Amino acid sequence: MPRTKKLTQIEKRALIKQQIKIEPSLSSRTIGKQLGVSHVTVEKVRKELLASGQLTTVDTLPEYLSHPYLKEHPEILEGLDARGLRALKAPGVLNLMQERGSLSPRSCQAALNRQRKADRRKNTSGMVPEVDIRQCDLLTNDLSWIADDSVDLILTDLPYSVDYVELYRALSKLAGRVLKKDGIASLVCMTGYGALPEIMSALHTDKRLCYNWTLTTIFPRRSSNLGWIGVSSFAKPVIHMTCGTRYKGEIYSDLITASPANKTREIEWEQPLDVFDELAKRFIQHGDSVVLDPCCGAGTSLLASLHTGSCAKVIGMDIKDECVKISKRRITEYLEYKD
Ligand SMILES: C[S@@+](CC[C@H](N)C(=O)[O-])C[C@H]1O[C@@H](n2cnc3c(N)ncnc32)[C@H](O)[C@@H]1O
């Protein structure tokens, strides 16, 4: 193999000069990284260029400093902390500040982020979401009607007792098969603390599932008195996993507090809709999402997913016919009257 010749000092400096002239606003560190040389050398070459008049200090100003809005309002730079300065430099922030006449880079950056987030979650088809809810046993039925790698979110809430560990194993296998492997598609499963070690282990049955985090949901008005283990519990864990690769989605907060319960439940285990609304908002991260709940009960997770306006399809299953009927009714009512 031919050997690549090492650059001489003179050739290196010529290359650095060329690079500084092409993009004088790039920092010496960035140019150093690009060319594989020390930033100290780049700085030396820059000083030589300035001294010889081949470069002016105006050329070396970062691009954001030449923005007309900043020239008009130089006071924006006064008292800016590091986060404020980072926000000011972020793409689009100065333009939005100008548009709004705002002096706050951080609030404009937050507004831009919210807008970008909302844009990512928009449905492209504009169609009414498809709803498929069936009576099915997660343990024994053939579920091949749910295609491989087709689901963006499994949002569910299985029975919490250790007697149901097999159900969590089946859930893990189903998730491994049907979840997209993009680092964003997620299995989000509310459960109880009682059998958490066994449940965690069962959820790892399919080895492609990667544990990411456990969220805490707090139910201030809905405690369970677990006298036999000496606990009065106000909280439930929600396990978050991805499939095939680690989580690459948006940062989410790991705490959700339910508002005081005021709705009569349709089934004993029905969860507060506001808690599932929050989960759906956090984990449905793009438009045209497909959401599945294989133990949907009264359909709370499916309804919450539809509330986001980002679903192309919701799929529900429950072993009980009564639950299927309730879920279908709640969703039909929502879709009929939402506008
Ligand atoms: C905790 S509840 C879900 C409640 C639901 N999140 C809601 O808010 O209405 C668990 C559900 O799992 C269902 N289930 C239990 N075993 C099942 C199985 N083998 N296959 C499918 N569903 C099952 C139960 O009928 C029950 O509705």
The ligand as an SDF file (V2000), in Angstrom:
LIG
                    3D

 27 29  0  0  0  0  0  0  0  0999 V2000
  -54.5050   -2.9160   34.7430 C   0  0  0  0  0  0  0  0  0  0  0  0
  -55.7220   -3.3030   33.5830 S   0  0  0  0  0  0  0  0  0  0  0  0
  -55.5550   -2.0740   32.3460 C   0  0  0  0  0  0  0  0  0  0  0  0
  -56.3460   -0.8440   32.6420 C   0  0  0  0  0  0  0  0  0  0  0  0
  -56.2470    0.2090   31.5760 C   0  0  0  0  0  0  0  0  0  0  0  0
  -54.9390    0.7820   31.5270 N   0  0  0  0  0  0  0  0  0  0  0  0
  -57.2810    1.2900   31.7860 C   0  0  0  0  0  0  0  0  0  0  0  0
  -56.9140    2.4210   32.1470 O   0  0  0  0  0  0  0  0  0  0  0  0
  -58.4620    1.0010   31.6550 O   0  0  0  0  0  0  0  0  0  0  0  0
  -55.0860   -4.7250   32.8390 C   0  0  0  0  0  0  0  0  0  0  0  0
  -55.9230   -5.3200   31.7500 C   0  0  0  0  0  0  0  0  0  0  0  0
  -55.2560   -6.4850   31.2720 O   0  0  0  0  0  0  0  0  0  0  0  0
  -56.2410   -7.3810   30.8080 C   0  0  0  0  0  0  0  0  0  0  0  0
  -55.6350   -8.7190   30.6760 N   0  0  0  0  0  0  0  0  0  0  0  0
  -55.3080   -9.5990   31.6550 C   0  0  0  0  0  0  0  0  0  0  0  0
  -54.7870  -10.7240   31.1380 N   0  0  0  0  0  0  0  0  0  0  0  0
  -54.7630  -10.5510   29.7950 C   0  0  0  0  0  0  0  0  0  0  0  0
  -54.3400  -11.3500   28.7020 C   0  0  0  0  0  0  0  0  0  0  0  0
  -53.8640  -12.5920   28.8930 N   0  0  0  0  0  0  0  0  0  0  0  0
  -54.4520  -10.8680   27.4590 N   0  0  0  0  0  0  0  0  0  0  0  0
  -54.9650   -9.6270   27.2410 C   0  0  0  0  0  0  0  0  0  0  0  0
  -55.3960   -8.8250   28.2390 N   0  0  0  0  0  0  0  0  0  0  0  0
  -55.2970   -9.2820   29.5010 C   0  0  0  0  0  0  0  0  0  0  0  0
  -57.3080   -7.2780   31.8690 C   0  0  0  0  0  0  0  0  0  0  0  0
  -58.5550   -7.7070   31.3700 O   0  0  0  0  0  0  0  0  0  0  0  0
  -57.2920   -5.7760   32.2080 C   0  0  0  0  0  0  0  0  0  0  0  0
  -58.2840   -5.0970   31.5000 O   0  0  0  0  0  0  0  0  0  0  0  0
  1  2  1  0
  2  3  1  0
  2 10  1  0
  3  4  1  0
  4  5  1  0
  5  6  1  0
  5  7  1  0
  7  8  2  0
  7  9  1  0
 10 11  1  0
 11 12  1  0
 11 26  1  0
 12 13  1  0
 13 14  1  0
 13 24  1  0
 14 15  1  0
 14 23  1  0
 15 16  2  0
 16 17  1  0
 17 18  1  0
 17 23  2  0
 18 19  1  0
 18 20  2  0
 20 21  1  0
 21 22  2  0
 22 23  1  0
 24 25  1  0
 24 26  1  0
 26 27  1  0
M  CHG  2   2   1   9  -1
M  END
$$$$
